[in-house]
Amino acid sequence: MFWTPELAYSLEDAPWPATKEELIDYANRTGAPQQVVDNLAELEDNDELYEGMEDLWPEYENATDDLYFSDDEDMDSMY
């Protein structure tokens, strides 16, 4: 299983908590990248409810810190 912040973002609005099958269905309906569907398919086959992206990818919270940042100093240097 390979996750990136961009792939995980595809599931941000998923109907949490959700089962593996519900997440796969959601990913297919919303046009998520194929890698997201592949990652979900690799989960164990059981009726476990996943409460959020952190249940699928424990490093998710740390990874999103790098994705969403705003540094006015960096923006000023662009102009």
C-alpha positions as MATLAB code, in Angstrom:
seq = 'MFWTPELAYSLEDAPWPATKEELIDYANRTGAPQQVVDNLAELEDNDELYEGMEDLWPEYENATDDLYFSDDEDMDSMY';
ca = [
       0.000    0.000    0.000;
       1.369    3.369   -1.026;
      -0.236    6.585    0.222;
       0.585   10.213   -0.449;
      -1.217   13.275    0.898;
      -2.754   13.806   -2.536;
      -4.129   10.241   -2.647;
      -5.422   10.464    0.914;
      -7.158   13.740    0.076;
      -9.404   11.746   -2.282;
     -10.994   10.155    0.790;
     -11.252   13.281    2.930;
     -15.019   13.555    2.420;
     -15.675    9.808    2.548;
     -18.629    8.691    4.687;
     -16.587    7.904    7.823;
     -16.898    5.529    9.613;
     -16.932    3.124    6.691;
     -16.109   -0.456    5.769;
     -13.587   -1.444    3.133;
     -16.363   -2.030    0.582;
     -18.005    1.321    1.334;
     -14.684    3.109    0.858;
     -14.016    1.328   -2.446;
     -17.519    2.224   -3.626;
     -16.989    5.865   -2.608;
     -13.603    6.026   -4.345;
     -15.087    4.614   -7.562;
     -18.124    6.932   -7.488;
     -16.031   10.059   -6.920;
     -13.409    9.255   -9.541;
     -10.520    8.825   -7.121;
      -7.184    7.811   -8.667;
      -6.822    4.093   -9.354;
      -4.016    3.909   -6.772;
      -6.570    4.816   -4.062;
      -8.866    1.961   -5.154;
      -5.864   -0.401   -5.298;
      -4.776    0.639   -1.788;
      -8.257    0.042   -0.422;
      -8.460   -3.352   -2.147;
      -5.309   -4.395   -0.249;
      -7.056   -3.977    3.121;
      -8.002   -7.152    4.966;
     -11.375   -8.615    4.059;
     -13.483   -8.068    7.152;
     -16.352   -5.897    8.300;
     -14.113   -3.560   10.297;
     -15.226    0.055   10.414;
     -12.536    2.584    9.630;
     -13.059    5.815   11.557;
     -10.885    8.027    9.379;
      -7.889    8.220    7.100;
      -5.588    7.736   10.100;
      -6.897    4.157   10.422;
      -5.690    3.431    6.884;
      -2.474    5.454    6.973;
      -1.258    6.269   10.510;
       1.154    8.934    9.229;
      -1.682   10.838    7.519;
      -1.909   13.663   10.059;
       1.824   14.392    9.828;
       1.741   14.201    6.034;
      -1.037   16.779    5.752;
       0.973   19.255    7.806;
       3.370   19.506    4.868;
       0.579   19.763    2.310;
      -1.241   22.718    3.849;
       1.115   25.498    4.770;
       1.156   29.205    4.218;
       4.254   31.220    4.792;
       3.844   34.872    3.829;
       7.600   35.240    3.558;
       7.800   32.533    0.884;
       4.877   34.082   -0.977;
       6.516   37.531   -0.935;
       9.678   36.141   -2.462;
       7.669   34.834   -5.422;
       6.832   38.374   -6.583;
];
